[in-house]
Amino acid sequence: MAENRASTNEEPHEGGKPASAPPPAPSEDPSPTESADEARAESPAEDPGPYPEGTPCWLDAQLSDVEGGKRFYGDLFGWTFQEGEGGSVWARLDGRPVAQLGRKADGRMPTVWTVYFATPDIQTLSRRITAAGGQLVVAPYPVAELGRAALVADPEGAVFGLWQARRHPGFGLRHAPGTFVWAELYTRDTTGANTFYGGLFHHALFAPGADPDFGRADVTDVFPAEMPPHILAHFRVTGLDEALGTVRRLGGRVQAPPFEASYGRVAVVTDNQGASFALLER
């Protein structure tokens, strides 16, 4: 495995299948109760939103055993949980929403984490995705009064979500240990991926001063060549080796041992139900 892997976030030059729909929304508003000013003062890593278009703003896991997921991620990241509808739960850290765990509607579907990108107009962005060669996997639909969601795929089949916020802007906390910090697309065509995502999210990825949480890399940098293109969610940890020990103790496994990337020290793991994600130390 090559060392010092670089994630591509350079200006592009010219020239799958879904896991399942996102879980149903909980009955309560997951937004933090304190004011935005109070929250920012308490934690500089908090981002109450709304998030600019093209920013990873939320993620969820589709699991066969939500209770098992609560035990795994609660022990690994220190999350607490709020019951939602349809067997889903909201994961919180320091009282702020950081993710959602949902029960798979169909047991034949893969167990996966899905990253959602913010948009102010989910219908228009969905049309732009299909016009650029992507696929509409699950058409935009309302999630109670929280917002609107959709599932789409890029031209190589990597699935990701779209989120148009209303009452729920997305992450109440990110970039802190135990929360989302990065998303990496593993693809067979980084040039084509830069063109596709750069066309959709140019300002978030390539505008002057942009500081994206989303990179692109060749799938063979980390995985076997037969691995399908996919977007991998990364969670920040303060001690990678210790976190890997916790993953193993909880019944997970290490897919890719620690390696150096341009955005930090990374390892790819699966939980005790098979959902892949990455741990990032920076």
C-alpha positions in Angstrom: 0.0 0.0 0.0 1.5 3.3 -1.0 2.3 5.9 1.7 1.4 9.6 1.7 -1.7 9.3 -0.4 -3.0 12.6 -1.6 -6.6 13.4 -1.9 -7.4 15.3 -5.0 -8.9 18.7 -4.6 -7.5 20.5 -7.6 -9.5 22.6 -10.1 -10.7 20.2 -12.9 -9.7 20.9 -16.5 -12.3 21.0 -19.2 -12.8 18.3 -21.2 -24.1 1.9 -8.2 -26.7 0.8 -6.5 -28.4 2.4 -3.3 -28.1 0.9 0.1 -31.6 2.0 1.0 -33.6 5.2 1.6 -32.6 7.3 4.6 -34.4 6.3 7.8 -37.5 8.2 8.9 -37.2 11.3 10.9 -37.6 11.4 14.7 -40.6 13.0 16.2 -38.5 15.7 18.0 -36.5 18.5 16.5 -32.8 17.4 16.7 -31.5 21.0 16.6 -29.5 22.2 19.6 -31.6 24.1 22.1 -29.0 26.8 22.9 -28.6 29.8 20.7 -26.1 29.7 17.9 -23.9 32.4 19.6 -23.8 30.4 22.9 -23.0 27.2 21.0 -20.2 28.7 19.0 -18.7 30.2 22.2 -18.9 26.7 23.9 -17.2 24.8 21.0 -15.4 26.2 18.0 -16.0 22.9 16.2 -19.8 23.3 16.2 -21.5 24.3 13.0 -25.3 25.0 13.5 -25.8 25.6 9.8 -27.3 26.1 7.4 -24.5 24.7 5.4 -23.4 26.0 1.9 -24.2 23.9 -1.1 -21.8 21.1 -1.6 -20.8 20.8 2.0 -21.1 17.4 3.7 -23.8 18.2 6.3 -25.1 14.9 7.6 -24.7 11.2 7.5 -26.6 8.1 8.5 -26.0 4.4 8.8 -28.4 1.7 7.7 -28.1 -1.3 10.0 -29.8 -4.6 10.7 -29.5 -4.2 14.4 -29.9 -0.6 15.6 -29.4 -1.6 19.3 -26.2 -3.3 18.4 -25.1 -0.1 16.5 -25.9 2.0 19.6 -23.6 -0.2 21.7 -20.8 -0.2 19.1 -20.8 3.6 18.3 -21.7 4.6 21.8 -18.6 2.8 23.1 -16.3 3.9 20.3 -17.2 7.6 20.0 -19.0 8.3 23.3 -22.4 9.0 21.5 -25.7 9.1 23.3 -28.9 8.4 21.5 -32.4 9.8 21.1 -35.2 7.5 19.9 -36.8 8.4 16.6 -39.5 7.0 14.4 -39.5 3.6 12.6 -36.7 2.2 14.9 -34.2 5.0 14.0 -32.2 6.9 16.6 -30.4 10.2 16.6 -26.7 10.0 17.8 -25.6 12.9 19.9 -22.3 14.1 21.3 -22.3 16.7 24.0 -26.1 17.0 23.4 -25.7 17.9 19.7 -26.8 15.8 16.7 -23.9 14.1 14.9 -25.5 11.2 12.9 -28.5 8.9 12.6 -28.7 5.1 12.9 -31.6 3.5 11.1 -32.9 0.0 10.5 -32.6 -1.4 7.0 -36.0 -1.6 5.4 -34.8 -4.6 3.4 -32.3 -7.1 4.9 -30.9 -7.8 1.5 -29.5 -4.3 1.2 -25.9 -3.5 2.2 -25.0 -2.2 5.6 -23.6 1.3 4.9 -22.9 4.8 6.0 -24.2 7.5 3.6 -22.9 11.1 3.4 -25.3 13.9 2.6 -24.4 17.1 0.8 -26.2 20.3 1.5 -28.2 22.1 -1.1 -30.8 25.0 -1.1 -32.7 23.5 -4.0 -32.8 19.7 -4.1 -35.0 19.5 -7.2 -32.7 21.6 -9.3 -29.5 19.9 -8.0 -31.1 16.5 -8.8 -31.8 17.5 -12.4 -28.2 18.8 -12.7 -26.9 15.5 -11.4 -28.8 13.4 -14.0 -27.9 15.9 -16.8 -24.2 15.4 -15.8 -24.5 11.6 -16.1 -25.4 10.7 -12.6 -28.5 8.7 -11.4 -31.5 9.6 -9.3 -31.7 6.7 -6.9 -34.5 8.0 -4.5 -36.3 11.1 -5.7 -36.5 14.1 -3.4 -39.1 13.6 -0.6 -40.0 15.5 2.6 -38.7 14.3 6.0 -41.4 15.6 8.3 -40.7 19.3 8.9 -36.9 18.8 9.1 -36.1 19.1 5.4 -36.0 17.2 2.1 -33.8 14.3 1.2 -32.7 12.4 -1.9 -30.3 9.6 -2.8 -28.2 9.9 -6.0 -25.2 8.3 -7.6 -22.4 9.7 -9.6 -21.5 8.4 -13.1 -19.5 5.6 -11.7 -22.2 4.5 -9.3 -21.0 6.0 -6.0 -24.1 6.8 -3.9 -24.5 9.9 -1.8 -27.3 11.9 -0.3 -28.7 15.4 -0.8 -30.2 17.4 2.1 -32.3 20.6 1.8 -32.6 21.8 5.3 -35.6 23.2 7.1 -35.7 22.7 10.8 -32.7 20.4 10.8 -29.6 22.0 9.2 -27.4 19.0 9.7 -24.5 18.3 12.0 -24.7 20.2 15.3 -21.1 19.3 15.8 -18.4 18.2 13.3 -14.6 18.1 13.1 -14.3 17.3 16.8 -13.2 13.9 18.1 -16.0 11.4 17.7 -17.7 13.3 14.9 -17.6 13.6 11.1 -14.5 15.2 9.8 -13.9 14.1 6.2 -15.5 12.3 3.2 -13.3 10.6 0.6 -14.6 9.4 -2.8 -12.7 6.3 -4.0 -13.1 6.2 -7.7 -11.5 4.7 -10.8 -11.5 8.1 -12.6 -10.3 11.0 -10.5 -10.3 13.3 -13.5 -13.9 12.5 -14.3 -14.9 12.8 -10.6 -13.3 16.2 -10.4 -15.3 17.3 -13.4 -18.5 15.9 -12.1 -18.3 17.1 -8.5 -16.6 20.3 -9.5 -19.5 21.1 -11.8 -22.0 20.5 -9.0 -20.2 22.0 -6.1 -17.6 24.3 -7.7 -17.8 27.0 -5.0 -17.4 24.6 -2.1 -14.5 22.7 -3.7 -12.5 25.2 -5.8 -13.5 28.8 -4.9 -10.7 31.0 -3.5 -10.4 30.2 0.2 -12.4 27.0 0.0 -11.6 24.5 2.7 -13.6 21.4 1.6 -14.2 18.3 3.7 -14.4 16.2 0.6 -11.6 14.6 -1.5 -11.2 12.2 -4.4 -8.7 9.4 -4.7 -8.1 6.3 -6.9 -9.8 3.3 -5.4 -6.6 1.2 -5.7 -4.8 3.6 -3.4 -6.4 1.7 -0.5 -8.7 -1.0 -1.8 -8.5 -3.9 -4.2 -9.2 -3.0 -7.9 -12.5 -4.8 -7.8 -13.9 -2.6 -5.0 -16.8 -0.5 -6.4 -16.4 3.3 -6.3 -17.9 4.7 -3.1 -17.8 7.7 -0.7 -16.2 6.8 2.7 -17.2 8.8 5.8 -14.3 9.6 8.2 -14.7 10.2 11.9 -12.0 12.1 13.9 -10.2 10.3 16.8 -7.4 11.6 19.1 -5.5 8.3 19.2 -5.8 6.1 16.1 -4.1 3.0 17.5 -6.3 3.1 20.6 -9.4 3.5 18.5 -8.5 0.5 16.4 -8.1 -1.5 19.5 -11.6 -0.5 20.6 -13.0 -1.4 17.1 -11.5 -4.9 17.4 -12.8 -5.3 21.0 -16.3 -4.4 19.9 -16.3 -6.9 17.1 -15.3 -4.7 14.2 -12.4 -5.3 11.9 -9.6 -3.3 10.2 -10.0 -3.2 6.4 -6.9 -1.0 5.8 -4.3 -0.4 8.5 -3.1 3.1 9.3 -1.6 5.1 6.4 -0.6 8.7 5.9 -2.9 10.8 3.6 -2.7 14.5 2.8 -5.5 15.2 5.3 -4.2 13.1 8.2 -3.4 9.6 9.5 -6.2 7.2 8.4 -7.4 3.6 8.9 -10.4 2.0 7.3 -12.6 -0.2 9.5 -16.0 -1.9 9.6 -18.3 -2.0 12.5 -19.6 -5.3 14.0 -22.4 -5.4 11.3 -20.1 -4.7 8.3 -20.6 -1.0 7.7 -17.3 0.6 6.5 -16.0 3.9 7.7 -12.6 5.5 8.4 -10.9 6.8 11.5 -8.9 9.9 11.0 -6.2 11.3 13.4 -5.1 14.8 12.8 
